[in-house]
Amino acid sequence: AAMMTLSTCHPELAHASYIDPTKDPPPITKRVYLDVEWGTNKDGTTTATEMGRLVIGLYGTVMPKTVDNFATLCASNAYAGTTFYRVLSDFSIQGGAIG
């Protein structure tokens, strides 16, 4: 990962994505999906059960480069075989460490 120092930091160019929950959300400009399986073991043996398709709506007007990059990775099947390494029940998931 690239490391940025204060001498090269341009805060005016960086925009955090924040969507105010009290206002209408921006339009979803793209949708991608991940087919999720449960139960593939770390030792390579498979007892996988299909859980279904996770459809993700992306806000391209808020973060256009991030949306394009993520959509390209999804379209190229780059996340195939990756795992969710953090699950917070009924809240969020993290995963997809590729490369």
C-alpha positions as CSV (number, residue, x, y, z in Angstrom):
1,A,0.0,0.0,0.0
2,A,1.2,3.5,-0.8
3,M,2.0,5.7,2.2
4,M,1.3,9.4,2.0
5,T,3.3,11.9,4.0
6,L,2.2,15.4,5.1
7,S,4.4,17.0,2.5
8,T,2.4,15.3,-0.3
9,C,-1.0,15.4,1.3
10,H,-3.6,17.5,-0.5
11,P,-6.7,17.5,1.8
12,E,-8.7,19.6,-0.7
13,L,-8.4,16.7,-3.2
14,A,-9.5,14.0,-0.7
15,H,-13.2,13.6,-0.2
16,A,-14.5,11.1,2.4
17,S,-17.7,9.4,1.3
18,Y,-20.4,10.2,3.8
19,I,-24.1,9.8,3.2
20,D,-26.3,11.7,5.6
21,P,-29.0,9.2,6.8
22,T,-31.4,12.1,7.4
23,K,-31.4,13.0,3.6
24,D,-32.3,11.2,0.5
25,P,-29.4,9.0,-0.7
26,P,-27.6,9.7,-3.9
27,P,-28.6,7.6,-7.0
28,I,-27.2,4.2,-7.4
29,T,-25.3,4.3,-10.6
30,K,-24.1,0.7,-10.8
31,R,-24.9,-2.6,-9.3
32,V,-22.5,-5.5,-8.8
33,Y,-23.0,-8.9,-7.2
34,L,-21.0,-11.5,-5.3
35,D,-22.2,-15.1,-5.2
36,V,-21.7,-16.2,-1.6
37,E,-20.9,-19.7,-0.3
38,W,-20.7,-20.9,3.3
39,G,-18.5,-23.6,4.6
40,T,-15.3,-23.9,2.5
41,N,-12.7,-25.0,4.9
42,K,-9.2,-23.5,5.3
43,D,-7.5,-26.9,4.5
44,G,-9.1,-26.8,1.0
45,T,-11.8,-29.3,1.6
46,T,-15.2,-28.1,0.5
47,T,-18.5,-28.4,2.3
48,A,-19.8,-25.3,0.7
49,T,-23.4,-24.4,0.7
50,E,-24.7,-21.7,-1.6
51,M,-26.0,-18.8,0.5
52,G,-27.1,-16.7,-2.5
53,R,-26.3,-13.5,-4.3
54,L,-25.1,-10.4,-2.5
55,V,-26.2,-7.4,-4.7
56,I,-24.3,-4.2,-4.0
57,G,-25.6,-0.8,-5.1
58,L,-22.8,1.7,-5.8
59,Y,-22.9,5.5,-5.6
60,G,-20.9,6.6,-8.6
61,T,-21.8,10.3,-8.3
62,V,-20.2,10.3,-4.8
63,M,-17.0,8.2,-5.5
64,P,-16.7,7.6,-9.2
65,K,-13.2,6.2,-9.3
66,T,-13.8,3.9,-6.4
67,V,-17.0,2.7,-8.0
68,D,-15.3,2.1,-11.4
69,N,-12.4,0.2,-9.8
70,F,-14.7,-2.0,-7.7
71,A,-17.0,-2.7,-10.6
72,T,-14.0,-3.7,-12.8
73,L,-12.7,-6.1,-10.1
74,C,-16.2,-7.7,-9.7
75,A,-16.6,-8.1,-13.4
76,S,-13.2,-9.7,-13.8
77,N,-14.1,-12.2,-11.0
78,A,-11.2,-11.0,-8.9
79,Y,-13.0,-11.8,-5.7
80,A,-13.6,-15.5,-6.5
81,G,-12.3,-17.7,-3.7
82,T,-11.8,-14.9,-1.2
83,T,-13.3,-15.1,2.2
84,F,-15.1,-12.8,4.6
85,Y,-12.6,-12.4,7.4
86,R,-14.8,-10.2,9.7
87,V,-18.5,-10.6,10.3
88,L,-20.4,-8.4,12.7
89,S,-23.8,-10.1,12.9
90,D,-26.7,-8.0,11.5
91,F,-24.3,-5.1,10.9
92,S,-21.5,-5.5,8.4
93,I,-19.0,-7.8,6.7
94,Q,-15.4,-7.3,5.6
95,G,-13.6,-9.5,3.1
96,G,-12.2,-9.9,-0.4
97,A,-8.5,-9.5,0.3
98,I,-7.2,-10.1,-3.2
99,G,-3.7,-10.1,-4.5
